[in-house]
Amino acid sequence: MSASILVVEDEPSIQELISVGLARNGHEVRRAATAEEAYGAVAEALPDVILLDWMLPDASGPSFARKLRAEARTMEVPIIMLTARAGDEDKVAGLEAGADDYVTKPFSPRELEARIQAVLRRRAPNLAKDAVAIEGLELNPATRSVTGKGKVLKMGPTEFELLHFFMTHTDRVYTRTQILDHVWGDHVFIEDRTVDVHIRRLRDALTPSRHDDLVETVRGAGYRFLSKR
């Protein structure tokens, strides 16, 4: 599944090369050439992944990573450090600053995409491209299809994204606000009760295969998706 990726790189040719490759893989790409620009972009809309150059004109990559990790809103955003520094000490420094992964330049577009998918599986599994199955209910992000006990289940795009989030985050109660942030994005301002409408539509879509009971309402708290009945 595509992700929103912020490319923080001050070298124009490298920034362009990375951004074009990501766009070809279906990702939504935003760019920044400085730490200040990157912080503004993050404040405007939280990306799914940040690709962060080690050396920026106004700050080092590790110092910017530490800043993001110190704030509640950005502390869990996956960060992949991009650098020409190949020494073990540099890698350790990048990881200790809060980076999830470390890619040494030069790198191939295929390697970078593999690293992106790996951190998404760890940090945000609903954004990865892996199919997921629970209790005979199967969802495939690559084909955007859902089947229940062999039956094709039809649902709208929002219900699909909601189901994908639930199936990759089972057995935990999520408030309406948390669901909005994860599925719609934290920069989208809509009513919390919108979640109730889409939960109802999702249950209707799951009814033909009798998987609607996996979506549980937790009174006074929110919703939970059960991994087993």
C-alpha positions as CSV (number, residue, x, y, z in Angstrom):
1,M,0.0,0.0,0.0
2,S,1.2,3.5,-0.7
3,A,2.4,5.7,2.1
4,S,3.0,9.4,2.6
5,I,6.7,9.9,2.6
6,L,8.7,13.1,3.5
7,V,12.1,13.3,1.8
8,V,14.4,15.5,3.7
9,E,17.5,16.0,1.5
10,D,19.3,19.2,0.6
11,E,21.0,17.9,-2.6
12,P,18.5,18.7,-5.4
13,S,19.6,15.9,-7.7
14,I,19.5,13.2,-5.0
15,Q,16.2,14.6,-3.7
16,E,14.7,14.4,-7.2
17,L,16.0,10.9,-7.8
18,I,14.6,9.5,-4.6
19,S,11.2,11.3,-5.0
20,V,10.7,10.1,-8.6
21,G,11.4,6.5,-7.5
22,L,9.0,6.7,-4.6
23,A,6.3,8.2,-6.8
24,R,6.7,5.4,-9.3
25,N,6.0,2.9,-6.4
26,G,2.7,4.7,-5.7
27,H,3.8,6.7,-2.7
28,E,2.7,10.3,-1.9
29,V,5.9,12.3,-1.8
30,R,6.6,15.6,-0.1
31,R,10.0,17.3,0.0
32,A,12.2,19.4,2.3
33,A,15.7,20.7,2.0
34,T,16.3,21.8,5.5
35,A,15.3,20.8,9.0
36,E,13.2,23.9,9.4
37,E,11.3,23.1,6.2
38,A,10.9,19.5,7.3
39,Y,9.5,20.5,10.7
40,G,7.0,22.7,9.0
41,A,5.9,19.9,6.7
42,V,5.5,17.5,9.7
43,A,3.5,20.2,11.5
44,E,1.2,20.5,8.5
45,A,0.6,16.8,8.1
46,L,2.2,13.8,9.7
47,P,3.9,11.6,7.2
48,D,3.9,7.8,7.4
49,V,7.7,7.7,6.9
50,I,10.5,10.3,7.0
51,L,13.7,9.7,4.8
52,L,16.2,11.9,6.6
53,D,19.6,13.0,5.3
54,W,22.4,12.9,7.8
55,M,23.7,16.4,7.0
56,L,21.4,19.3,6.4
57,P,22.3,23.0,6.1
58,D,20.7,24.0,9.4
59,A,21.0,20.9,11.5
60,S,22.3,17.3,11.6
61,G,19.9,14.5,10.8
62,P,20.5,12.8,14.2
63,S,19.6,16.1,16.1
64,F,16.4,16.5,14.0
65,A,15.5,12.8,14.7
66,R,16.0,13.4,18.4
67,K,13.7,16.4,18.3
68,L,11.0,14.4,16.6
69,R,11.3,11.5,19.1
70,A,11.0,14.0,22.0
71,E,7.5,15.1,21.0
72,A,4.4,13.0,21.6
73,R,2.9,13.7,18.2
74,T,6.0,12.6,16.2
75,M,7.7,10.1,18.5
76,E,6.4,7.1,16.6
77,V,6.9,8.3,13.0
78,P,9.3,5.8,11.2
79,I,12.6,7.5,10.3
80,I,15.1,6.1,7.8
81,M,18.5,7.8,7.9
82,L,20.2,8.4,4.5
83,T,23.9,9.0,4.6
84,A,27.3,8.3,2.9
85,R,28.7,7.5,6.3
86,A,29.3,3.7,6.4
87,G,31.1,3.3,9.7
88,D,29.6,1.3,12.5
89,E,29.9,4.2,14.9
90,D,27.9,6.4,12.6
91,K,25.2,3.7,12.2
92,V,25.0,3.4,16.0
93,A,24.8,7.1,16.4
94,G,21.9,7.3,13.9
95,L,20.0,4.5,15.5
96,E,20.6,5.9,19.0
97,A,19.2,9.3,17.8
98,G,15.9,7.5,17.0
99,A,16.2,6.3,13.5
100,D,14.4,3.0,12.7
101,D,16.8,2.1,9.9
102,Y,20.0,3.4,8.2
103,V,20.7,3.3,4.4
104,T,24.1,4.0,3.1
105,K,24.5,6.0,-0.2
106,P,24.6,5.0,-2.9
107,F,21.6,2.7,-2.7
108,S,19.2,1.2,-5.3
109,P,15.5,2.2,-5.5
110,R,14.6,-1.5,-4.8
111,E,16.7,-1.5,-1.6
112,L,15.1,1.7,-0.4
113,E,11.6,0.4,-1.1
114,A,12.3,-2.8,0.8
115,R,13.6,-0.8,3.8
116,I,10.4,1.4,3.7
117,Q,8.1,-1.6,3.6
118,A,10.1,-3.2,6.5
119,V,9.7,-0.2,8.8
120,L,6.0,0.1,7.8
121,R,5.5,-3.5,8.8
122,R,7.1,-2.8,12.2
123,R,5.7,0.6,12.9
124,A,2.5,0.9,10.8
125,P,1.5,-2.6,9.5
126,N,-1.7,-1.3,7.9
127,L,0.4,0.7,5.5
128,A,2.5,-2.3,4.3
129,K,1.6,-4.3,1.3
130,D,1.2,-7.7,3.0
131,A,-2.1,-9.5,2.8
132,V,-3.7,-10.3,6.2
133,A,-6.2,-13.0,7.2
134,I,-8.3,-13.5,10.4
135,E,-11.0,-16.1,11.1
136,G,-11.5,-16.8,7.4
137,L,-11.6,-13.1,6.5
138,E,-8.9,-12.1,4.0
139,L,-7.8,-8.6,2.9
140,N,-5.3,-8.0,0.2
141,P,-3.9,-4.5,-0.1
142,A,-2.2,-5.1,-3.4
143,T,-5.5,-6.0,-5.2
144,R,-7.7,-4.0,-2.7
145,S,-9.9,-7.0,-2.3
146,V,-11.7,-8.6,0.7
147,T,-13.1,-12.1,0.9
148,G,-14.9,-13.8,3.7
149,K,-15.1,-17.6,3.7
150,G,-14.5,-17.5,0.0
151,K,-17.1,-14.8,-0.7
152,V,-16.1,-11.5,-2.3
153,L,-17.1,-8.7,0.1
154,K,-17.9,-5.3,-1.5
155,M,-17.1,-2.2,0.5
156,G,-16.2,1.5,-0.1
157,P,-12.6,2.7,0.0
158,T,-13.0,4.2,3.5
159,E,-14.4,1.0,4.9
160,F,-11.5,-0.9,3.2
161,E,-8.9,1.3,4.9
162,L,-10.8,1.0,8.2
163,L,-10.8,-2.8,8.0
164,H,-7.2,-2.9,7.0
165,F,-6.3,-0.8,10.1
166,F,-8.4,-3.0,12.4
167,M,-7.0,-6.3,11.0
168,T,-3.5,-5.1,11.6
169,H,-4.3,-3.7,15.1
170,T,-6.4,-6.4,16.7
171,D,-7.7,-6.8,20.3
172,R,-6.9,-3.3,21.4
173,V,-9.6,-0.6,22.1
174,Y,-9.2,2.5,19.9
175,T,-11.2,5.7,20.6
176,R,-12.9,7.5,17.7
177,T,-10.2,10.1,17.7
178,Q,-7.5,7.5,17.5
179,I,-9.2,5.8,14.6
180,L,-9.7,9.1,12.8
181,D,-5.9,9.9,13.2
182,H,-4.9,6.5,12.0
183,V,-7.3,6.0,9.1
184,W,-8.1,9.6,8.0
185,G,-4.9,11.3,9.1
186,D,-4.2,13.7,11.9
187,H,-4.5,16.8,9.6
188,V,-8.1,16.0,8.6
189,F,-10.8,17.8,10.7
190,I,-14.0,15.9,10.7
191,E,-16.5,14.9,13.5
192,D,-15.7,11.9,15.7
193,R,-19.2,10.5,15.0
194,T,-18.1,10.0,11.3
195,V,-16.4,6.9,12.6
196,D,-19.7,5.5,13.8
197,V,-21.2,5.9,10.3
198,H,-18.3,4.0,8.7
199,I,-18.2,1.3,11.4
200,R,-21.9,0.7,10.6
201,R,-21.1,0.5,6.9
202,L,-18.2,-1.8,7.6
203,R,-20.3,-4.2,9.6
204,D,-22.9,-4.2,6.8
205,A,-20.2,-5.2,4.3
206,L,-19.0,-8.0,6.6
207,T,-22.4,-9.4,7.3
208,P,-22.6,-11.7,4.2
209,S,-19.7,-13.8,5.6
210,R,-20.8,-13.3,9.2
211,H,-17.7,-11.5,10.2
212,D,-19.5,-8.4,11.4
213,D,-19.3,-9.6,15.0
214,L,-15.5,-9.2,14.9
215,V,-16.0,-5.4,15.1
216,E,-16.8,-4.9,18.8
217,T,-18.2,-1.7,20.4
218,V,-16.7,-1.0,23.8
219,R,-19.2,1.2,25.6
220,G,-17.8,4.6,26.6
221,A,-14.4,3.8,25.0
222,G,-14.5,3.1,21.3
223,Y,-14.1,0.1,19.1
224,R,-12.0,-3.1,19.0
225,F,-11.5,-5.7,16.3
226,L,-11.3,-9.2,17.6
227,S,-8.6,-11.6,16.4
228,K,-10.8,-14.6,17.3
229,R,-14.4,-15.1,18.3
